[in-house]
Amino acid sequence: MYLPSQCAICKAWPSHAICDACVAAFGRPALRCHQCAAVSALKICTACLQNPPALHACWAALTYTWPWVSLIAQFKFQSQPGWARHFALLMQSTPYVADAIEQAQVLIPIPLSSERLSERGFNQSLVLSQQLSREKTHPSSLLRMRNTLAQSSLPRQQRLTNLKGAFAVAPFMAAKLRGQRILLVDDVMTSGATLNAAAQVLKQAGAVHVAALVFARTPA
């Protein structure tokens, strides 16, 4: 049942949490690279052609700009997991994403370190993944082995080394992931280092196809 509320962006009332006018104004799909989701007129951007990522494909619903920056901050840092439902609807409406979710056999949210999980009280990627497909979400398949510095706080050249050894496949799940098509889920993608580090570990474990879906992608 729909309960009226105020649009978090334009403050229209009565409205959905994000009104249709604001979705149309700020949530329009963009042409993106199929491998890194950066805005690009090319199917595969020059950066991915020169340095192919571990991900086979990647989709982003939106660009990480206003007003989404503030809404994501509410979601992650102000204990408002209810935003996951609204964000997941926008992710599902992104071109090709519905097919990607259907074709994936497993959805794996990017895990948080125990320290960060304790600070936030929930894993934002997990609640997003559950909204996309609760039955396909396997939150225990990928383990975060150590706390790492926030990728957004580091220079580009330090992001890959920051994630070295950060992920591992759970030993009891390794056999179940072999030969599977996996879709990684995260809220924000910056350089792609986190998703690619996770994809590399999953491919080493025998996954045949590893793609990623994020709510927002930072501008180049």
C-alpha positions in Angstrom: 0.0 0.0 0.0 1.3 3.4 -1.0 1.6 5.9 1.9 2.1 9.6 0.9 5.3 11.3 1.9 7.5 14.2 0.9 9.9 14.0 -2.0 13.4 14.1 -0.5 14.7 16.1 -3.4 12.1 18.8 -4.4 10.0 18.5 -1.1 6.8 18.0 -3.1 3.9 16.6 -1.1 2.1 14.2 -1.3 4.7 12.2 -3.1 6.9 9.1 -3.2 10.2 9.4 -1.3 11.6 10.4 -4.7 8.9 11.8 -7.0 8.5 10.9 -10.6 9.5 14.4 -11.7 12.9 14.2 -9.8 13.5 10.7 -11.2 13.0 12.1 -14.7 15.2 15.2 -14.0 18.1 13.6 -12.1 17.9 9.8 -12.8 18.0 9.6 -16.6 20.1 6.7 -17.9 23.4 7.7 -19.5 25.5 5.9 -22.2 28.2 4.0 -20.2 31.1 1.7 -20.9 29.9 -1.9 -20.6 32.9 -3.0 -18.5 33.4 -0.2 -16.0 30.1 1.8 -16.2 32.0 5.1 -16.8 30.0 7.6 -18.9 31.2 6.9 -22.4 29.8 7.0 -26.0 31.9 3.9 -26.7 30.6 0.4 -25.8 34.0 -0.3 -24.3 35.9 2.8 -23.2 39.5 3.5 -24.0 40.7 2.8 -20.5 39.1 -0.6 -20.4 40.5 -1.4 -23.9 44.0 -0.5 -22.7 43.7 -2.3 -19.2 40.8 -4.8 -19.3 39.2 -5.1 -15.9 38.5 -8.3 -14.0 34.8 -7.6 -14.4 33.1 -9.0 -17.4 30.4 -6.3 -17.3 29.3 -3.5 -15.1 26.1 -1.4 -14.8 25.4 1.8 -12.8 22.0 3.4 -12.4 23.1 6.9 -11.8 26.1 9.3 -11.7 27.3 10.1 -8.1 26.4 13.7 -8.1 23.8 15.9 -6.4 21.1 14.9 -5.2 22.2 11.3 -5.0 25.3 12.1 -2.9 23.2 13.4 0.0 20.7 10.6 -0.2 23.4 7.9 -0.2 25.0 9.6 2.8 21.6 9.3 4.6 21.4 5.7 3.6 24.9 4.7 4.7 25.8 7.0 7.6 22.5 8.1 9.2 21.0 4.6 9.8 18.3 4.9 7.1 18.4 1.4 5.4 14.9 2.1 4.1 16.4 3.9 1.1 17.5 0.5 -0.2 14.0 -0.2 -1.6 13.9 3.1 -3.6 17.5 2.8 -4.8 16.9 -0.8 -5.9 13.9 0.2 -8.0 16.1 2.7 -9.8 18.8 0.1 -10.3 16.2 -2.4 -11.7 14.9 0.2 -14.2 18.4 0.7 -15.7 18.7 -0.7 -19.2 19.8 -4.3 -19.3 19.9 -4.7 -15.5 16.7 -6.8 -15.2 18.2 -9.3 -17.7 21.5 -9.3 -15.8 19.8 -10.1 -12.5 17.7 -12.8 -14.1 20.8 -14.4 -15.8 22.9 -14.3 -12.6 22.8 -17.4 -10.5 24.2 -15.7 -7.4 24.2 -12.1 -6.2 27.0 -11.2 -3.8 27.1 -7.9 -1.9 30.5 -6.4 -1.3 31.2 -7.2 2.4 32.2 -4.7 5.0 35.0 -5.1 7.5 33.8 -6.0 11.0 34.9 -2.5 12.2 32.8 -0.7 9.6 29.9 -3.0 10.0 29.9 -2.2 13.7 30.0 1.5 13.1 27.1 1.5 10.6 25.0 -1.3 12.0 24.2 -2.8 8.6 25.9 -3.5 5.3 24.3 -1.2 2.7 25.3 -3.5 -0.2 23.6 -6.4 1.5 20.3 -4.6 1.9 20.5 -3.4 -1.7 21.1 -6.9 -2.9 18.2 -8.3 -0.9 15.9 -5.8 -2.5 17.1 -6.8 -5.9 16.7 -10.6 -5.3 16.5 -12.0 -1.8 16.6 -15.6 -3.0 19.7 -15.1 -5.0 21.7 -13.1 -2.5 24.5 -15.0 -0.8 26.1 -12.7 1.7 28.4 -15.3 3.2 30.2 -16.3 0.0 32.7 -13.5 0.0 34.7 -12.5 3.1 36.4 -9.2 4.0 39.7 -10.3 5.5 40.8 -7.0 6.9 39.7 -3.4 7.3 41.0 -1.1 4.6 41.1 2.7 4.1 38.2 4.1 2.3 39.0 4.0 -1.4 37.6 7.5 -2.0 40.3 8.8 0.4 43.2 7.5 -1.5 45.1 8.6 -4.7 44.3 6.4 -7.7 47.7 4.6 -7.7 47.2 3.5 -4.0 43.7 2.0 -4.4 44.8 -1.4 -5.8 47.5 -1.9 -3.2 45.0 -0.9 -0.5 42.8 -3.9 -1.4 45.5 -6.5 -1.8 44.4 -9.6 0.2 41.2 -7.8 1.3 38.8 -10.4 0.0 38.6 -14.2 0.1 36.0 -16.8 -0.9 34.5 -18.6 2.1 36.0 -22.1 2.1 32.6 -23.8 2.5 31.2 -21.8 -0.5 34.1 -22.3 -3.0 32.7 -25.5 -4.6 29.2 -23.9 -4.9 30.6 -20.9 -6.8 32.5 -22.9 -9.3 31.0 -22.5 -12.8 28.5 -19.9 -11.6 27.5 -16.5 -13.1 27.9 -14.0 -10.3 26.6 -10.4 -10.0 28.4 -8.3 -7.4 26.3 -5.5 -5.8 27.6 -2.3 -4.2 26.2 1.2 -3.6 28.9 3.4 -5.1 31.7 2.7 -7.5 34.7 5.1 -7.6 37.7 3.7 -9.5 36.3 0.2 -9.6 39.3 -1.2 -7.6 37.1 -2.8 -4.9 34.7 -4.6 -7.4 37.6 -5.7 -9.6 39.5 -7.1 -6.5 36.5 -9.0 -5.5 35.9 -10.2 -9.1 39.5 -11.5 -9.3 39.1 -13.6 -6.2 35.8 -15.1 -7.4 37.2 -15.9 -10.8 40.2 -17.6 -9.2 37.6 -19.7 -7.3 36.1 -20.9 -10.6 33.3 -18.4 -11.3 32.7 -18.4 -15.1 31.2 -14.8 -15.3 31.5 -12.0 -12.8 29.7 -8.7 -13.4 28.8 -5.8 -11.1 25.8 -3.6 -10.4 26.0 -0.4 -8.5 23.6 2.4 -7.6 25.9 5.3 -8.5 29.2 5.7 -10.4 31.5 8.6 -9.7 32.2 10.9 -12.7 35.5 10.4 -14.4 
